[in-house]
Amino acid sequence: MVKSPVRSIVAAISVAAACWSDAGFPPRIRLRDAVSLRTGYSLPVVEHAFDTLFGSLRRDAVEAIIADELACLDVLDDFVERPGRPRARALPAGRVCVVSSRSTIGVAIVPAIFALCAKCEVLVKDREDYLATAFFETVAGELGELRHALSAQAWSGERDSSMLGNFDVVVAFGDDATLARISAQVRPPARLVAYGSRISAGYLTRDALESERVALDVARRAARDLVLYESEGCLSLHALFVERGANISPESFGELLAAAVEAASGEYPLSRREARPAARLAAARDRASFGASSVVRTLSDPAASFLILVDPPNDEPPIMLPRAVAIRSVESVSEMRAYFERHALTLEALAVERARSDIVDAAVEMRTPRITPFGSLQSPPLGTFHGGRPRIAEFVRWVVDET
């Protein structure tokens, strides 16, 4: 159990994050290249990921989240009085293991730092670039006690799964098969905090498409949501619904989006991976172009670096390929709901331009954790409830004093 006051822990995290927010910080430069090599993402994409992650770990933001979920920071250090309830203290839940995902850069760092703020001992199963390891070294340099409470080592899949039964809380990111293997190793009363397969979508109302100026701006922002991280994460734009009957038709918006994707590719170049994704995009484009349905409009480039389909059949699931999205024209938000129900899809976030009440109601009914403007899908605030779950409350156990 960590003995330092929670404010000292938060301060160490914040100072370390400020170091990593500096593009010239030598460990960041070294790890930027290592992350780019492992993922294949271009350096501008990795830089964006670092800026988003480390820029969010500010002292005021971390403390505000803790106070919101636990009522105050002091409850992590001692018993505190609570109006209308016995005084209580939040103690660490125990030993915590965080299992990183392959594609999302630094995804394990956020739950790890909140588990550390809860004064747990934390082990991160890191990826081969050792980003979490390097960041934790900077944190420990600010507060030496944390060196023995915060550690990371490479994850070796099934071989390491058997040791997960030694932890009190296991946080895991992955697909359903991965999470099932991990779940089998977590023995009650240990907690499993699982973040499984989800997608994100966008919904454009007629009002947002009355003005070409607004439509161009939305297309530019939606393009960034699409191209970042090659559409691999749960916050990528995987499906887009556009209401019919506006000045800008769904097909015309598709053309605007295609031009915006090409422009965004200059800012965030394509992954350096092998050519197979492009071949798969080309095959999907050709199937749509020469399929039985002649109403499908395909938008791409000669190199098949992206693919936009307009009104493919609703019995087809989202195109889970890099920089690929289908635009589906709809009369109302109920058609979007029906589509997700039909394909049993779980939403992580919904991008909108104007959050009408019916859209918000539909998002709530679909159990969507986050509603956000276009262009912000890939940059969630630290206080966002990832997967609809709290940030720190998972890592504490409560003791009340009724005397």
C-alpha positions in Angstrom: 0.0 0.0 0.0 1.3 3.4 -1.0 1.8 5.7 2.1 2.2 9.1 0.4 -0.8 11.6 0.5 -2.9 11.4 -2.6 -2.1 15.0 -3.5 1.6 14.1 -3.6 0.8 11.2 -5.9 -1.3 13.3 -8.2 1.4 16.0 -8.3 4.0 13.4 -9.3 1.8 12.2 -12.1 1.0 15.7 -13.3 4.7 16.8 -13.4 5.7 13.6 -15.3 2.8 14.1 -17.8 4.0 17.7 -18.3 7.5 16.4 -19.2 5.9 13.9 -21.7 3.8 16.7 -23.2 7.0 18.4 -24.3 7.7 17.3 -27.9 11.4 17.7 -27.2 11.5 15.5 -24.1 14.2 12.8 -24.9 12.3 9.8 -23.5 9.2 10.9 -25.5 11.3 11.2 -28.7 12.7 7.7 -28.1 9.3 6.2 -27.4 7.6 8.0 -30.2 9.9 6.2 -32.7 9.4 2.9 -30.9 5.6 3.2 -30.9 5.6 4.2 -34.5 7.7 1.2 -35.3 5.5 -1.2 -33.4 2.1 0.1 -34.6 3.0 1.2 -38.1 1.3 4.5 -37.4 3.0 7.6 -38.8 4.9 9.9 -36.5 2.3 12.7 -36.7 -0.4 10.2 -35.5 1.8 9.0 -32.6 2.5 12.7 -31.7 -1.2 13.3 -31.6 -1.8 10.3 -29.4 1.0 11.5 -27.0 -0.4 15.1 -26.9 -3.9 13.9 -26.2 -2.9 11.4 -23.5 -0.3 13.3 -21.6 -2.0 16.7 -22.0 -5.0 15.3 -20.2 -3.1 14.2 -17.1 -3.2 17.6 -15.4 -3.3 17.9 -11.7 -6.6 19.8 -11.7 -8.3 17.3 -14.0 -7.2 14.2 -12.0 -8.2 15.8 -8.6 -11.6 16.9 -10.0 -12.3 13.3 -11.1 -11.3 11.8 -7.8 -13.4 14.4 -5.9 -16.4 13.8 -8.2 -16.3 10.0 -7.8 -15.3 9.7 -4.1 -16.7 13.0 -2.7 -13.2 14.4 -1.8 -9.5 13.6 -2.1 -9.0 13.4 1.7 -11.1 10.2 1.9 -8.1 8.4 0.3 -5.8 9.5 3.2 -8.1 9.2 6.3 -11.6 8.9 7.5 -13.8 11.9 6.6 -17.2 13.1 7.7 -20.0 12.7 5.2 -23.3 14.6 5.5 -26.1 12.1 6.3 -23.8 9.1 6.3 -21.2 7.6 8.7 -17.7 8.8 8.2 -15.7 6.7 5.9 -12.4 6.0 4.2 -11.6 4.7 0.7 -8.8 2.1 1.0 -7.0 0.5 -1.9 -8.8 -2.5 -3.5 -5.4 -4.4 -3.5 -3.1 -5.4 -6.3 -4.1 -4.3 -9.7 -3.0 -5.7 -13.1 -3.8 -3.7 -16.3 -3.5 -5.6 -19.6 -2.9 -3.2 -22.5 -4.4 -3.6 -26.0 -2.4 -3.9 -29.1 -3.6 -0.8 -31.1 -4.6 2.0 -28.7 -1.5 3.9 -27.7 -1.0 4.2 -24.0 -4.5 2.9 -23.1 -3.2 1.2 -20.0 -1.7 4.4 -18.5 -5.0 6.1 -17.5 -6.4 3.2 -15.4 -3.0 2.6 -13.9 -2.6 6.2 -12.7 -6.0 6.1 -11.1 -5.3 2.8 -9.4 -2.1 4.4 -8.1 -4.0 7.4 -6.8 -6.1 4.9 -4.9 -2.8 3.7 -3.4 -2.9 0.3 -5.0 0.1 -1.6 -6.2 -0.1 -1.6 -10.0 1.4 -3.9 -12.6 0.9 -3.0 -16.3 1.2 -5.7 -18.9 2.9 -3.4 -21.4 3.3 -3.6 -25.2 6.6 -4.3 -26.9 7.5 -0.6 -27.1 7.4 -0.2 -23.3 5.6 3.2 -23.4 4.0 2.6 -20.0 7.3 1.5 -18.5 9.0 4.7 -19.6 6.3 7.0 -18.4 6.2 5.2 -15.0 10.0 5.8 -14.6 9.3 9.5 -15.0 6.6 9.4 -12.4 8.8 7.5 -10.0 11.5 10.1 -10.5 9.1 12.6 -9.1 8.1 10.5 -6.0 10.5 7.8 -5.2 8.0 5.7 -3.1 6.1 5.0 -6.3 8.9 3.0 -7.8 7.9 0.0 -5.8 4.2 0.4 -6.3 4.1 1.0 -10.1 5.7 -1.4 -12.5 5.3 -2.7 -16.1 6.4 -5.7 -18.1 5.7 -7.2 -21.5 2.5 -9.2 -21.9 2.9 -12.7 -23.3 -0.7 -13.6 -23.8 -1.9 -17.0 -22.6 1.3 -17.7 -20.7 0.7 -14.7 -18.5 -3.1 -15.3 -18.2 -2.5 -17.9 -15.5 -1.0 -15.4 -13.1 -4.0 -13.0 -13.2 -5.6 -14.9 -10.3 -3.0 -13.3 -8.0 -4.6 -9.9 -8.4 -7.5 -8.2 -6.7 -8.5 -6.1 -9.7 -7.7 -6.9 -13.4 -8.3 -4.3 -16.0 -8.3 -5.7 -19.5 -8.6 -4.3 -23.0 -9.3 -6.6 -26.0 -11.7 -8.5 -28.1 -14.3 -10.9 -26.8 -12.0 -14.0 -27.1 -9.2 -12.3 -25.2 -11.5 -11.1 -22.5 -13.0 -14.5 -22.1 -9.6 -16.1 -21.5 -8.7 -13.4 -19.0 -12.1 -13.7 -17.2 -11.6 -17.4 -16.7 -8.4 -16.6 -14.7 -10.0 -13.9 -12.4 -11.3 -15.6 -9.2 -14.0 -13.9 -7.1 -14.0 -11.7 -5.1 -11.4 -10.1 -7.5 -12.9 -7.6 -9.9 -12.6 -7.7 -13.6 -12.9 -4.4 -15.3 -13.2 -5.4 -19.0 -13.2 -3.1 -22.0 -14.4 -5.1 -25.0 -15.1 -4.5 -28.6 -17.1 -1.4 -29.3 -17.5 1.0 -32.2 -18.3 4.7 -32.6 -20.6 6.4 -35.0 -21.8 9.8 -36.2 -25.3 11.3 -36.9 -25.9 14.3 -39.0 -29.2 16.2 -38.9 -30.9 18.1 -41.7 -30.2 21.4 -39.9 -26.5 20.7 -40.0 -26.6 20.2 -43.7 -28.5 23.3 -44.7 -25.3 25.3 -45.0 -22.4 24.3 -47.3 -20.0 26.1 -44.9 -21.2 24.0 -41.9 -21.2 20.8 -44.0 -17.6 21.4 -45.1 -16.5 22.0 -41.5 -18.3 18.9 -40.3 -16.7 16.9 -43.1 -13.2 18.1 -42.1 -13.8 17.1 -38.5 -15.4 13.8 -39.3 -12.4 13.0 -41.6 -10.1 13.3 -38.6 -12.2 11.0 -36.6 -12.0 8.5 -39.5 -8.3 8.5 -40.4 -6.7 8.7 -37.0 -5.3 5.3 -35.9 -6.4 3.7 -39.2 -10.0 3.3 -37.8 -8.8 0.6 -35.4 -9.9 1.9 -32.1 -13.3 1.9 -30.4 -13.4 5.7 -30.9 -12.9 5.6 -34.6 -15.8 6.7 -36.9 -17.1 3.3 -38.1 -20.6 4.3 -39.2 -22.2 7.6 -40.3 -25.9 8.3 -40.6 -27.1 11.4 -42.5 -30.7 12.6 -42.6 -32.3 13.0 -46.0 -34.1 16.1 -47.2 -31.4 18.8 -46.5 -29.8 21.2 -49.0 -26.7 18.9 -48.8 -27.7 15.4 -49.8 -26.1 12.3 -48.2 -24.3 11.6 -51.5 -23.0 15.2 -51.7 -21.8 15.0 -48.1 -20.0 11.8 -49.0 -18.1 13.8 -51.7 -17.2 16.5 -49.2 -16.0 13.8 -46.7 -13.9 12.1 -49.4 -12.1 15.3 -50.2 -11.6 16.0 -46.5 -10.2 12.5 -46.0 -7.6 13.1 -48.7 -6.7 16.4 -47.1 -6.5 14.8 -43.6 -4.1 12.2 -45.0 -1.6 14.9 -45.6 -1.7 15.8 -41.9 -1.9 12.2 -40.7 -0.2 10.0 -43.3 -1.1 6.4 -43.8 0.3 3.6 -41.7 3.6 2.1 -42.8 2.2 -1.4 -42.6 2.2 -3.9 -45.4 -0.1 -3.4 -48.5 -2.8 -5.9 -47.4 -5.1 -3.2 -45.9 -5.1 -1.3 -49.3 -5.8 -4.6 -51.1 -8.7 -5.3 -48.8 -10.1 -1.8 -49.3 -9.8 -2.2 -53.1 -11.6 -5.5 -52.9 -14.4 -3.9 -50.8 -14.7 -1.0 -53.2 -14.9 -3.4 -56.2 -17.6 -5.5 -54.5 -19.7 -2.5 -53.8 -19.2 -1.0 -57.3 -20.1 -4.2 -59.2 -22.5 -5.8 -56.7 -26.2 -6.5 -57.2 -27.2 -3.1 -55.8 -26.6 -0.3 -58.3 -27.6 2.5 -55.9 -24.4 2.2 -53.8 -22.0 5.1 -54.5 -18.3 4.3 -53.9 -15.8 7.1 -53.2 -12.1 6.2 -53.0 -8.8 7.0 -54.7 -6.7 5.0 -57.2 -4.4 3.8 -54.4 -7.4 2.6 -52.3 -6.1 4.6 -49.3 -9.7 5.2 -48.1 -13.2 4.0 -48.9 -16.5 5.7 -48.4 -19.8 3.9 -49.4 -23.1 5.8 -49.7 -26.2 3.7 -48.9 -24.9 0.2 -48.9 -27.6 -2.4 -47.9 -28.6 -2.2 -44.3 -28.0 -6.0 -43.9 -24.3 -5.2 -44.2 -22.4 -4.5 -41.0 -20.0 -1.5 -40.7 -16.8 -1.7 -42.9 -14.2 -2.6 -40.3 -11.3 -1.6 -42.5 -8.7 1.2 -42.3 -10.1 4.6 -43.2 -13.4 3.1 -44.4 -16.9 4.2 -43.5 -20.4 3.7 -44.9 -22.8 6.7 -45.0 -26.4 5.6 -44.6 -29.2 8.0 -45.4 -32.0 8.0 -42.8 -35.4 9.7 -42.2 -35.0 9.7 -38.4 -32.8 8.5 -35.6 -35.0 5.5 -35.2 -33.4 4.0 -38.3 -30.0 4.3 -36.8 -31.2 2.5 -33.7 -32.7 -0.2 -35.8 -29.4 -0.7 -37.6 -27.4 -1.1 -34.4 -30.0 -3.5 -33.0 -30.0 -5.6 -36.2 -26.2 -6.0 -36.0 -26.0 -6.3 -32.2 -23.4 -3.5 -32.1 -22.3 -1.7 -28.9 -21.5 2.0 -29.2 -18.7 3.7 -27.3 -19.4 7.2 -28.6 -21.8 9.1 -30.9 -20.6 12.2 -32.8 -23.2 14.8 -33.6 -23.2 18.4 -34.9 -26.4 19.4 -33.1 -27.5 17.2 -30.2 -31.3 17.2 -30.7 -33.3 15.7 -27.8 -34.3 12.7 -29.9 -30.7 11.9 -30.7 -29.7 12.2 -27.1 -32.6 10.0 -26.0 -31.6 7.4 -28.6 -28.0 7.4 -27.4 -29.1 6.9 -23.9 -31.4 4.0 -24.8 -28.5 2.4 -26.7 -26.4 2.8 -23.6 -23.9 5.0 -25.3 -21.4 6.3 -22.8 -20.5 9.5 -24.7 -22.0 12.1 -27.0 -19.5 14.4 -28.5 -19.0 16.8 -31.5 -17.5 15.6 -34.7 -13.7 15.9 -34.6 -13.6 15.0 -30.9 -14.2 11.3 -31.0 -10.5 10.5 -30.8 -9.7 13.0 -28.1 -11.9 12.1 -25.1 -11.6 14.3 -21.9 -9.9 12.5 -19.0 -13.2 12.6 -17.1 -15.0 10.6 -19.8 -16.5 7.4 -18.4 -14.7 5.0 -20.8 -17.1 2.2 -21.5 -19.5 3.9 -19.1 -17.3 3.0 -16.1 -15.8 5.2 -13.4 -12.2 6.1 -13.4 -11.1 5.6 -9.7 -14.1 4.0 -8.0 -13.2 0.6 -9.4 -9.9 0.6 -7.4 -11.1 1.3 -3.8 -12.9 -0.6 -1.1 -14.8 1.3 1.6 -14.7 1.2 5.4 -17.2 3.1 7.5 -16.8 4.2 11.2 -20.1 4.3 12.9 -18.7 4.9 16.4 
